Amino acid sequence: MGRKGVCCCCAALRPRYKRLVDNIFPEDPKDGLVKADMEKLTFYAVSAPEKLDRIGAYLAERLSRDVVRHRYGYVLIAMEALDQLLMACHSQSIKPFVESFLHMVAKLLESGEPKLQVLGTNSFVKFANIEEDTPSYHRRYDFFVSRFSAMCHSCDHDPETQTEIRIAGIRGIQGVVRKTVNDELRATIWEPQHMDKIVPSLLFNMQKIEDIDRIGPPSSPTGGEKEENPALLAENCFRELLGRATYGNMNNAVRPVFAHLDHHRLWDPNEFAVSCFKIIMYSIQAQYSHHVIQEILGHLDVRKRDSPRVRAGIIQVLLEAVAIAAKGSIGPTVLEVFNTLLKHLRISVDFELGDRRSSSGSATFSTNSKESDERIVQNAIIQTIGFFGSNLPDYQRSEIMMFIMGKVPVLGTTSQSLDTSHLGDLGTRRIQIMLLRSLLMVTSGYKATTITNALPPPFLDPLLSPSLMEDSELRQLVLEILHNLIDRHDNRAKLRGIRIIPDVSDLKIKRDKISRQDVSFMKKHGQQLYRHIYLGCKEEDNVQKNFELLFTSLALTTIELANEEVVIDLIRLAIALQDIAIINEDNLPMFNRCGVMALVAAYLNFLSQMIAVPAFCQHVSKVIETRSLEASYFLPETIFKDKCNLPKSLEKHEKNLFFLTNKIAESLGGSGYSVERLSVPYVPQVTALFPSGKKPYKCRHKSKDEDRLSRRKSIVDTVSIQVDILPGNNTDDKVDNTEEITFEALKKAIDNNGLEEQEKEKRRLVIEKFQKAPFEEIAAQCETKANLLHDRLAQILELTIRPPPSPSGTMTITAGHAHYQSVPVYEMKFPDLF
């Protein structure tokens, strides 16, 4: 009798491969595999590879019988033999043997014995690490995916056994991924039915991880940690899976993540969701980042009706994703990200106002809580927009700035802004504030080579629109945005807080010589900046922060953009602001009037030291010293204290408390400054702010400054002069010889058949002058020449034309913006007036 009690005669008649297989099993399974016989079997299999399939089938038959009979010792020996044969044989004939091997592994995984499941998993992992010479196109791993995924969710009553089974399931999934992911011709593991099982199984185990902050690029844990910690092993498997994802299957790997987070309600709180997407963004190839961002945006659209905290959780995940993607390639989704976020910003405001309207008259705690949650959503959106925009390169950031500014609801601009018609004034204001807050974050740290690049007209015009001056917070945001863009040498922190600076040199201001492009910008758009500051000082709801920001705006303009001409304009603006407080046509509160006086004092003190004209510095210092003794409420250190005694009126104050134009002109004139324009009072210019045919938004100053200025026609053609006859009006005033106007010149101008080419050229020069010259200079010149022409025409017409019998005859001259009303009789055109 031979081993196993088989008759020697019968054993001799059996096939050799069966005899070799039987010999590897000892009498007592505790003795383990018979190594000498195992070597014979291995040599036989290598020498006769055509017998491998039969060897495998026979081993599978014996293993199945032993599993049913619970003879687990022989099961272990059979699997050990199969493993050794697999490692030793690499021929074409191994494929039929593999089928038998996988059949035996499946038998072990189906058993309810944890040890056999772990044994089958270990054998499968060894098989997965073998590189086959040619792929097997017909082989599928559906069963193994399902079984390993089920093992990942093991709920065995014994914690150690549960952990052991879960680790085996994760290692099995890792083996399936390694075996199938590299060959696209095989049955792909990336199909949705497989990913819907694999990804949630890994995420289920990753939820047990204790250190949520341990996120980032893949770590290198020790082998013992990997084997003992299911969460850590699942994370590494998840990283490996995502690292192998390609363009075509990236979405299939990411979508199950959203389903898992939705099903387990992991968006609120969202710590685990954030950690998952950090892993995803760090694991995938950089060029595929935009796929993940698109999926997050799409899921945000799907869940737009969910609770505010769920939406805030998704937006926070998006913030983390774009923060990582912005450092690499984000693809074509830049504008899509901002467009989607702005859309959800409007939706959130709509929800907030809708809840407020529905609960009007009944103050309930739940409504206030929901409004607070919507604010969380809005702040998350703003933070995401700002953080993403601030991490983009400058050329993309300028486009995003234009994009966001185009969405701000500003009347008189294009229709690309967010639709807030159904939100009302409160909703529109909320949208404006939040968009400007986003824009403030985007512009932070932006350094343009020239101010024209930072403030192009399509951006500057809506930013300085009167519709963004309706609220104190809006004006603060606008000024802070301007500071970000104008301050190219990081001087703003040194100027924080409005105060009388004793020695500006201690601030160590950094500045460069003003460039030609910046000079051109100030000629074209300086009036807009001046006007915004001027009107901003006249608002009744100004607080200390508004005055501080206005002071910083003036100081930064001086540092970055001021040449001699701009310095004169800024002084004229400062004197005009002082007149606002003294004359008080707008009936401002006393605090505002004193605040404006303090602003002027702080700025002129700064300006005088920056241009370093001794006489100017002396005048400013003298006024400030006098104020500190007699009217300290005109200084920022006093007026902006919590308790400050305000005067009842400003009419009784002496002139030595004010900055005087003649004193300033005298001091600057001696240092070579052109001070002629200081005698022309500053008047805010309106027409440059709005395109032709566009009306400004409602503004509280319309009744005074703008209502008066808006009646003046925009000058785009030659000057029209209407002349009527004024009888008996003869003057003997002296005429300036620099420009002689004779009757022949008038007659030639009346003649419509004159030299047309010369008229066109002169007309072009007039238009160019009105487009480029400062408004105040044009107004002063027009008024002077109109008076001159009035006197000269009266002399000429008195001699050459008989007055009409009507005693009511008058003469009217309209030149530029100067009007002298009368009954018209003649109309003359003088294109050569200038």
Residue pairs with C-beta under 8 A, 6 or more apart in sequence:
1 7
1 8
2 8
2 11
3 22
3 23
3 25
3 27
4 22
4 25
4 27
6 22
11 19
11 22
15 54
16 44
17 41
17 44
17 51
17 54
17 55
17 58
18 58
20 37
20 40
20 41
20 44
20 55
21 41
21 55
21 58
21 59
21 62
21 81
23 34
23 37
23 40
23 41
24 33
24 34
24 37
24 38
24 41
24 77
24 81
25 34
25 62
25 74
25 77
25 78
26 32
26 33
26 34
26 77
29 71
29 73
29 74
29 76
29 77
30 73
32 77
33 77
33 80
33 81
38 81
38 84
41 55
41 81
41 85
42 84
42 85
42 88
44 51
45 51
45 52
45 55
45 85
45 88
45 89
46 88
46 89
49 89
49 91
49 92
49 93
49 94
50 93
52 85
52 89
52 91
52 93
52 94
52 96
52 97
53 93
53 96
53 97
53 99
53 100
55 85
55 97
56 82
56 85
56 96
56 97
56 98
56 99
56 100
56 101
57 100
59 78
59 81
59 82
59 100
59 104
60 100
60 101
60 103
60 104
60 107
62 74
62 78
63 74
63 75
63 78
63 79
63 104
63 107
64 104
64 107
66 72
66 74
66 75
66 78
67 75
67 107
67 108
67 111
67 116
72 113
72 115
72 116
75 108
75 116
75 119
76 119
78 104
79 104
79 108
79 119
79 120
79 123
82 101
82 104
82 123
83 123
83 126
85 97
86 94
86 97
86 98
86 101
86 126
86 127
86 130
87 126
87 130
89 97
90 130
90 132
90 133
92 133
92 134
94 132
95 132
95 136
98 127
98 136
98 139
99 139
101 123
101 127
102 124
102 127
102 139
102 144
104 120
104 123
105 120
105 123
105 124
105 127
105 144
106 120
106 143
106 144
106 147
107 120
108 116
108 117
108 119
108 120
108 123
109 116
109 117
109 120
109 121
109 144
109 147
109 148
109 151
110 147
111 117
114 156
114 161
114 164
114 165
117 151
117 165
117 168
118 164
118 165
118 168
121 148
121 151
121 168
121 169
121 171
121 172
121 175
122 168
122 171
124 144
124 172
124 175
125 171
125 172
125 174
125 175
127 175
127 179
128 174
128 175
128 176
128 178
128 179
129 175
129 178
135 183
135 185
135 186
136 186
137 185
137 186
137 187
139 186
139 187
140 187
141 176
141 179
141 180
141 187
141 189
142 194
144 172
144 176
145 173
145 176
145 189
145 194
145 197
145 198
146 197
147 172
148 168
148 169
148 170
148 172
148 173
148 176
148 201
149 169
149 173
149 197
149 198
149 200
149 201
150 169
151 165
151 166
151 168
151 169
151 172
152 166
152 169
152 170
152 173
152 201
152 202
152 204
152 205
152 234
153 166
153 169
153 201
153 204
154 161
154 162
154 165
154 166
154 169
155 162
156 162
156 165
163 228
163 230
166 205
166 230
167 227
167 228
167 230
167 233
169 201
170 201
170 202
170 205
170 230
170 233
170 234
170 237
171 233
173 198
173 201
173 202
173 237
174 233
174 237
174 240
176 189
176 198
177 189
177 198
177 237
177 240
177 241
177 244
178 240
180 186
180 187
180 188
180 189
181 189
181 190
181 241
181 244
182 244
188 249
189 195
189 198
190 245
190 248
190 249
190 252
190 253
191 252
192 252
192 255
195 252
195 253
195 255
195 256
196 256
196 259
198 241
198 256
199 238
199 241
199 253
199 256
199 257
199 260
200 256
200 259
200 260
201 234
202 234
202 235
202 237
202 238
202 241
203 234
203 238
203 257
203 260
203 276
204 234
204 260
205 230
205 231
205 233
205 234
206 231
206 234
206 235
206 238
206 272
206 276
207 231
207 264
207 272
208 230
208 231
209 231
209 232
209 235
209 275
210 231
212 271
212 272
212 275
215 275
215 278
215 279
215 282
216 278
216 282
217 282
218 236
218 239
218 282
218 283
221 232
221 236
225 232
226 232
226 233
226 236
227 233
235 279
238 279
238 283
239 279
239 282
239 283
241 253
242 253
242 279
242 280
242 283
242 284
243 283
243 284
243 285
245 253
245 284
245 285
245 288
246 288
247 288
247 291
250 284
250 288
250 291
250 292
251 291
251 295
254 280
254 291
254 292
254 295
255 295
257 276
257 277
257 280
258 295
258 299
260 266
261 267
261 272
261 273
261 276
262 303
266 272
266 273
267 273
267 309
267 310
267 313
267 314
268 307
268 309
268 310
268 312
268 313
269 313
270 313
270 314
270 316
270 317
273 313
273 314
273 317
274 316
274 317
274 320
277 292
277 296
277 317
277 320
277 321
278 320
278 324
280 292
280 321
281 289
281 292
281 320
281 321
281 324
281 325
282 324
284 291
284 292
286 328
286 329
287 328
287 329
287 331
289 321
289 324
289 325
289 328
289 329
289 330
289 331
290 325
290 329
290 330
290 331
290 332
290 333
292 321
292 325
293 318
293 321
293 322
293 325
293 330
293 333
293 337
294 333
294 336
296 314
296 317
296 318
296 321
297 318
297 333
297 336
297 337
297 340
299 314
300 311
300 314
300 315
300 318
300 340
300 344
301 340
303 310
303 311
303 314
304 311
304 344
304 347
307 373
308 348
308 351
308 370
308 373
308 374
308 376
308 377
309 373
309 376
311 344
311 348
311 377
312 373
312 376
312 377
312 380
315 341
315 344
315 377
315 380
315 381
315 384
316 380
316 384
318 337
318 341
318 384
319 380
319 383
319 384
319 387
319 388
322 330
322 337
322 384
322 387
322 388
322 391
323 387
323 388
323 391
326 388
326 391
326 392
327 391
334 392
334 396
334 399
334 400
335 399
335 400
335 403
337 388
338 385
338 388
338 389
338 400
338 403
338 404
341 381
341 384
341 385
342 381
342 385
342 404
342 407
342 418
342 435
343 418
344 377
344 381
345 378
345 381
345 382
345 418
345 431
345 434
345 435
346 418
346 419
346 420
346 423
346 431
348 374
348 377
348 378
348 381
349 374
349 378
349 423
349 427
349 430
349 431
349 434
350 422
350 423
350 427
351 374
352 370
352 371
352 374
352 375
352 378
352 430
353 423
353 424
353 426
353 427
353 430
355 367
355 370
355 371
355 374
356 367
356 371
359 367
378 434
381 434
381 438
382 434
382 437
382 438
382 441
383 441
385 404
385 438
385 441
385 442
386 437
386 438
386 440
386 441
386 442
386 444
387 441
389 397
389 400
389 401
389 404
389 438
389 441
389 442
390 397
390 441
390 442
390 444
390 445
392 400
394 446
394 447
394 448
397 442
397 443
397 446
398 446
398 448
398 453
398 454
400 442
401 439
401 442
401 443
401 446
401 459
402 456
402 458
402 459
404 435
404 438
404 439
404 442
405 439
405 458
405 459
405 462
405 463
406 413
406 414
406 416
406 417
406 458
406 462
407 416
407 417
407 418
407 435
408 417
408 418
408 431
408 432
408 435
408 436
408 439
408 462
408 468
409 417
409 418
409 420
409 428
409 431
409 432
409 467
410 417
410 432
410 462
410 465
410 467
410 468
410 697
411 465
411 467
411 695
411 696
411 697
412 462
412 465
412 467
412 690
412 691
412 694
412 695
412 696
412 697
413 461
413 462
413 465
413 694
418 431
418 435
420 427
420 428
420 431
423 430
423 431
429 470
429 471
429 474
432 467
432 468
432 474
433 471
433 473
433 474
433 477
436 468
436 474
436 477
436 478
436 481
437 477
439 477
439 481
440 477
440 480
440 481
440 484
443 481
443 484
443 485
444 484
445 484
446 454
446 484
446 485
447 488
448 454
448 485
448 488
450 515
450 517
450 518
450 521
451 485
451 486
451 517
451 518
451 521
451 560
451 561
452 517
452 518
452 520
452 521
454 485
454 486
455 463
455 482
455 485
455 486
455 521
455 525
457 525
460 525
460 528
461 528
461 689
461 690
461 691
462 468
463 478
463 481
463 482
464 478
464 528
464 529
464 531
464 532
464 689
465 689
465 696
465 697
466 535
466 689
466 696
466 697
466 698
466 699
466 701
466 706
467 696
467 697
467 698
467 699
468 474
468 475
468 478
469 475
469 478
469 532
469 535
469 536
469 539
469 699
470 699
471 541
472 539
472 541
472 542
472 543
472 546
475 536
475 539
475 546
475 549
476 545
476 546
476 549
478 532
479 536
479 546
479 549
479 550
479 552
479 553
480 549
482 529
482 553
482 556
483 492
483 549
483 552
483 553
483 556
486 553
486 556
486 557
486 560
486 561
487 556
487 560
488 560
489 509
489 510
489 511
489 512
489 559
489 560
490 510
491 507
491 509
491 510
491 511
491 555
491 556
491 559
492 552
492 556
494 507
494 508
494 509
495 507
495 551
495 552
495 555
495 556
496 548
496 552
497 548
498 544
498 547
498 548
498 551
498 598
498 599
498 602
498 636
498 640
499 602
499 636
499 637
500 601
500 602
500 605
500 624
500 635
500 636
500 637
501 507
501 602
501 605
501 606
501 609
503 609
504 606
504 609
504 610
505 609
509 559
509 610
511 559
511 560
514 560
514 561
514 562
514 563
518 560
518 561
519 563
521 561
522 561
522 563
522 565
522 566
523 772
523 774
524 772
525 688
526 561
526 566
526 569
527 684
527 685
527 688
527 774
527 775
528 685
528 688
528 689
529 553
529 557
530 569
530 570
530 573
530 682
530 684
530 685
531 684
531 685
531 686
531 689
533 550
533 553
533 554
533 573
534 573
534 576
534 577
534 580
534 682
534 684
535 684
535 699
535 701
535 705
536 542
536 546
536 550
537 550
537 577
537 580
537 596
537 599
538 580
538 586
538 588
538 701
539 546
539 592
539 700
540 586
540 588
540 589
540 592
542 592
542 595
544 595
544 640
547 595
547 596
547 598
547 599
547 636
547 640
550 599
551 599
551 602
551 603
551 636
554 570
554 573
554 574
554 603
554 606
554 607
555 603
555 606
557 566
557 570
558 566
558 567
558 570
558 606
558 607
558 610
559 610
562 570
562 610
564 673
564 674
565 674
567 607
567 611
567 673
568 668
568 673
568 674
568 675
568 677
568 678
569 677
569 682
569 774
570 603
570 607
571 604
571 607
571 664
571 668
571 678
572 677
572 678
572 680
572 681
572 682
572 776
573 682
574 600
574 603
574 604
574 607
574 659
575 600
575 659
575 661
575 664
575 678
575 681
575 682
576 681
576 682
576 683
577 596
577 599
577 600
578 596
578 597
578 600
578 658
578 659
579 681
580 586
580 588
580 593
580 596
581 588
581 592
581 593
581 594
581 596
581 597
581 600
581 650
582 650
582 658
584 593
584 650
585 704
586 701
586 704
588 596
590 646
590 647
590 648
591 639
591 646
593 650
594 633
594 634
594 639
594 644
594 646
594 647
595 639
595 640
597 634
597 639
598 633
598 634
598 635
598 636
598 638
598 639
598 640
599 636
600 659
601 620
601 623
601 624
601 627
601 634
601 635
601 636
601 659
602 636
604 620
604 659
605 620
605 621
605 624
608 616
608 617
608 619
608 620
608 621
609 617
613 667
613 668
613 671
613 673
615 666
615 667
615 668
615 670
615 671
616 664
616 667
616 668
616 671
618 667
619 659
619 660
619 663
619 664
619 667
620 659
622 656
623 656
623 657
623 658
623 659
624 635
626 656
626 657
627 634
627 635
627 657
628 635
630 654
630 657
631 647
631 653
631 657
632 638
633 639
633 644
633 645
633 646
633 647
634 657
638 644
661 678
661 679
664 675
664 678
665 675
665 678
665 679
668 675
668 678
669 675
677 774
677 776
677 777
680 776
680 777
680 779
680 780
681 776
682 776
683 705
683 709
683 775
683 776
683 779
684 705
684 706
684 709
685 709
685 775
686 696
686 705
686 706
686 709
686 710
687 709
687 712
687 714
688 775
689 696
690 696
692 714
696 702
696 706
696 710
699 706
702 710
712 817
715 767
715 770
715 778
715 816
715 817
716 767
716 770
717 763
717 766
717 767
718 762
718 763
718 766
718 829
718 830
718 831
719 766
719 782
719 814
719 815
719 816
719 829
719 830
719 831
719 833
719 834
720 814
720 827
720 829
721 789
721 813
721 814
721 815
721 827
721 828
721 829
721 830
721 833
722 812
722 813
722 814
722 822
722 824
722 826
722 827
722 828
723 793
723 797
723 811
723 812
723 813
723 825
723 826
723 827
723 828
724 809
724 810
724 811
724 812
724 822
724 823
724 824
724 825
724 826
725 797
725 801
725 803
725 804
725 809
725 810
725 811
725 825
726 794
726 797
726 803
726 809
726 810
726 811
726 822
727 803
727 804
727 807
727 809
728 803
729 794
729 798
729 811
730 794
730 795
730 798
731 791
731 794
731 795
733 791
735 788
735 791
735 792
736 788
739 785
739 788
741 788
741 789
741 792
741 793
742 796
743 796
743 800
746 793
746 796
746 828
748 754
749 828
749 829
749 830
749 831
749 832
750 826
750 828
759 831
762 831
762 832
763 831
765 834
766 831
766 833
766 834
769 778
769 834
770 778
778 816
778 817
779 816
779 817
779 818
781 816
781 834
782 815
782 816
782 817
782 818
783 816
783 817
783 818
785 815
785 816
785 833
785 834
786 813
786 814
786 815
786 816
786 818
786 820
789 813
789 815
789 833
790 811
790 813
790 820
793 811
793 813
794 811
797 811
803 809
804 825
808 823
809 823
809 825
810 822
810 823
811 820
811 822
812 819
812 820
812 821
812 822
812 823
812 824
813 820
814 820
815 833
